[in-house]
Amino acid sequence: MTHYSYVGTELELFSAATVWKSYFRRHIEPFLGAEVLEVGAGMGGTTKLLCTPRQDAWICLEPDADLAQGLSQAVERGELPGPCQVVVGTLSQVPPRSFFDTLLYIDVLEHIEDDRRELEQAAAHLKPGGYLVVLGPAHPRLFSPFDRAIGHYRRYTRSSLRALTPIGLLMVRSIYLDSIGMLASIGNRLVLSQSMPGPGQIVLWDKVMVRCSRLVDPLLFYSLGKSVLSIWKRPPTPS
């Protein structure tokens, strides 16, 4: 296996974005099944957020060996939920006949160069009736030095994600989240052009802008936002 080292430095910075995490959890929870594969588990922030006693198995797949070691240590210390297991590598390290109720890509797919092939591989591990969930940064025109600094290949739109739909899956949900935070992204893109936001900016965004977005997004029918959430389903096998 080729050694992979994550180039981003934002994981710890964004770990304090508790309002944002609570917001997207509300939209993802209904699609979490009993057996979950989380691709790109990083430092385990999403794992802690989403894994509950309802899950029988939660595989933390992480290609960065150092991050994976940290995940394993967190499991040993009981800092990650009981069902968690850590696998070092990419989908190619997952046995071909391993199938899951949910596959998660939370701010991960944009780091993968061949995203179409990645989703095709993901679909091959999805049980009938299972869900493939992708949350990522929205709008290519907002691509900034920050995106480049943390290893993003792209930003997405609902249309560009729909175009990646794997054969055999149906898109069941596609929405934008955080309309107010999108203003901050526009400001950074056009005015600040920062490669990395500061802690104070993260707090302002999370505690003020995301709270406003939770109120405004439904009024806009989730048609605007700095993040895009797309969910596909493998239809159940006919009885």
C-alpha positions in Angstrom: 0.0 0.0 0.0 1.3 3.4 -0.9 2.0 5.6 2.1 -0.4 8.5 2.3 0.1 11.6 4.4 -2.8 14.1 4.9 -1.6 17.5 3.8 -4.4 19.5 5.5 -4.1 21.2 8.9 -7.7 22.2 9.4 -8.9 19.1 11.3 -8.0 20.4 14.7 -9.1 23.9 13.9 -12.6 22.9 12.9 -12.9 20.4 15.7 -14.5 23.2 17.8 -17.2 23.9 15.2 -19.9 22.2 17.4 -22.9 24.1 16.1 -22.1 23.2 12.5 -21.5 19.6 13.4 -24.9 19.4 15.2 -26.5 21.0 12.2 -25.3 18.5 9.6 -25.8 15.6 12.0 -29.5 16.4 12.0 -29.6 15.9 8.2 -27.5 12.8 8.1 -28.7 10.7 11.1 -31.9 9.3 9.4 -29.6 7.6 6.8 -27.2 5.9 9.2 -27.8 2.2 9.3 -26.5 -0.5 11.7 -23.2 -1.1 9.8 -21.3 2.0 8.7 -18.1 2.6 6.8 -16.7 6.1 7.3 -14.2 6.9 4.6 -11.4 9.3 5.7 -12.1 9.2 9.5 -9.3 11.7 10.2 -9.1 12.5 13.9 -12.4 10.9 14.7 -14.5 14.0 15.1 -17.3 12.8 12.8 -17.1 9.4 14.4 -17.8 10.8 17.9 -20.6 12.9 16.4 -22.5 10.3 14.5 -21.8 6.9 16.0 -24.4 5.9 18.5 -25.5 2.7 20.3 -27.8 2.1 17.3 -24.7 1.1 15.3 -23.5 -2.5 15.5 -20.3 -1.8 13.5 -18.5 1.4 12.6 -15.4 1.1 10.4 -13.1 4.1 10.5 -11.2 3.9 7.2 -8.2 6.3 7.2 -5.3 6.3 4.7 -3.0 8.4 6.8 -1.1 6.0 9.1 -0.4 8.6 11.8 -4.1 9.6 11.9 -5.1 6.0 11.9 -2.8 5.3 14.9 -4.5 8.1 16.7 -7.9 6.6 16.0 -6.8 3.2 17.3 -5.4 4.8 20.5 -8.7 6.6 20.9 -10.6 3.4 20.6 -8.3 1.7 23.2 -8.9 4.6 25.6 -12.6 4.4 25.1 -12.8 7.9 23.6 -14.5 6.5 20.5 -17.7 4.5 20.7 -17.6 0.7 21.2 -18.6 -0.4 17.7 -15.6 1.4 16.2 -12.8 -0.4 14.3 -9.9 1.2 12.5 -8.7 0.1 9.1 -5.6 1.8 7.6 -5.9 2.5 3.9 -8.4 3.2 1.2 -11.4 1.3 -0.2 -9.0 -1.1 -1.8 -8.1 -2.4 1.7 -11.8 -3.2 2.4 -12.5 -6.9 1.5 -14.6 -7.0 -1.7 -17.5 -8.9 0.0 -17.8 -6.5 2.9 -21.1 -4.7 2.7 -22.5 -1.8 4.7 -25.8 0.0 5.4 -24.2 3.4 5.1 -21.0 4.7 3.5 -19.9 8.2 4.7 -17.8 10.8 3.0 -17.8 13.9 5.3 -15.6 16.6 3.8 -13.5 13.8 2.2 -14.5 13.3 -1.5 -13.0 16.7 -2.5 -9.6 15.3 -1.4 -9.8 12.4 -3.8 -8.5 13.0 -7.3 -10.6 10.4 -9.1 -13.9 11.0 -7.3 -16.0 9.2 -9.9 -14.1 5.9 -9.5 -14.2 6.4 -5.7 -18.0 6.5 -5.7 -18.2 3.6 -8.0 -16.1 1.6 -5.6 -18.2 2.8 -2.7 -21.4 1.7 -4.3 -20.0 -1.8 -4.7 -19.9 -2.1 -0.8 -23.4 -0.9 -0.3 -26.2 -3.2 0.8 -29.6 -3.2 -0.9 -31.6 -0.4 0.8 -28.3 1.2 2.0 -27.2 4.8 1.6 -24.1 6.6 0.3 -23.7 10.0 2.0 -21.4 12.8 0.7 -21.0 16.2 2.4 -18.5 18.6 0.8 -17.6 22.2 0.0 -19.9 23.9 -2.5 -19.5 26.1 -5.6 -16.3 25.9 -7.7 -16.3 29.7 -8.1 -15.5 29.9 -4.3 -12.4 27.7 -4.7 -9.8 29.7 -2.6 -6.2 29.5 -1.3 -7.8 27.8 1.7 -9.1 24.9 -0.4 -5.7 24.6 -2.1 -3.8 24.6 1.2 -5.8 21.7 2.6 -5.6 19.5 -0.4 -8.9 20.1 -2.1 -9.1 19.1 -5.8 -12.5 20.8 -6.3 -15.7 22.2 -4.9 -19.1 20.7 -5.9 -22.6 21.7 -7.0 -25.7 19.6 -6.7 -25.5 19.0 -10.5 -21.8 18.0 -10.4 -22.5 15.4 -7.7 -25.6 14.2 -9.5 -23.4 13.6 -12.5 -21.2 11.2 -10.4 -24.2 9.0 -9.5 -22.9 5.4 -9.5 -24.7 2.8 -11.7 -27.4 1.1 -9.6 -27.9 4.0 -7.1 -30.6 6.6 -7.0 -30.1 10.1 -5.6 -32.7 10.7 -2.9 -31.5 14.0 -1.4 -29.4 16.9 -2.6 -29.3 20.2 -0.7 -27.1 23.1 0.2 -26.4 23.9 3.8 -25.1 27.1 5.5 -26.4 29.9 3.3 -25.1 32.6 5.7 -21.6 30.9 5.9 -21.5 31.2 2.2 -21.2 34.9 2.6 -18.0 34.3 4.6 -16.7 32.1 1.9 -17.4 34.8 -0.7 -15.6 37.4 1.4 -12.6 35.2 1.8 -12.5 34.4 -1.9 -12.9 38.0 -3.1 -11.4 40.1 -0.3 -9.2 38.2 2.2 -7.9 35.3 0.1 -6.6 33.7 3.3 -5.1 30.2 3.1 -6.3 29.4 6.6 -9.0 31.1 8.8 -8.1 32.0 12.3 -9.7 30.5 15.4 -11.7 33.7 16.0 -13.1 33.5 12.5 -14.1 29.8 13.1 -15.9 30.8 16.3 -17.8 33.7 14.5 -18.8 31.4 11.7 -19.9 28.5 13.9 -21.6 30.3 16.8 -23.2 33.1 14.8 -23.4 32.3 11.1 -24.4 28.7 11.3 -27.1 29.5 13.9 -28.5 32.0 11.4 -28.2 29.5 8.6 -30.3 26.9 10.6 -33.2 29.5 10.4 -32.6 30.8 6.9 -31.8 27.6 5.0 -35.3 26.1 5.3 -36.8 29.4 4.1 -34.6 29.2 1.0 -35.6 25.5 0.5 -31.9 24.6 1.0 -31.1 26.2 -2.4 -28.0 28.1 -1.2 -25.0 27.2 1.0 -21.3 26.8 1.3 -21.7 23.0 1.7 -23.6 20.5 -0.4 -25.1 17.3 0.9 -26.0 14.5 -1.5 -27.4 11.1 -0.6 -27.9 8.1 -2.8 -29.7 4.9 -2.1 -29.3 1.4 -3.5 -32.9 0.2 -4.1 -33.9 -2.9 -2.0 -33.8 -6.2 -3.7 -37.2 -7.2 -5.0 -38.8 -9.9 -2.8 
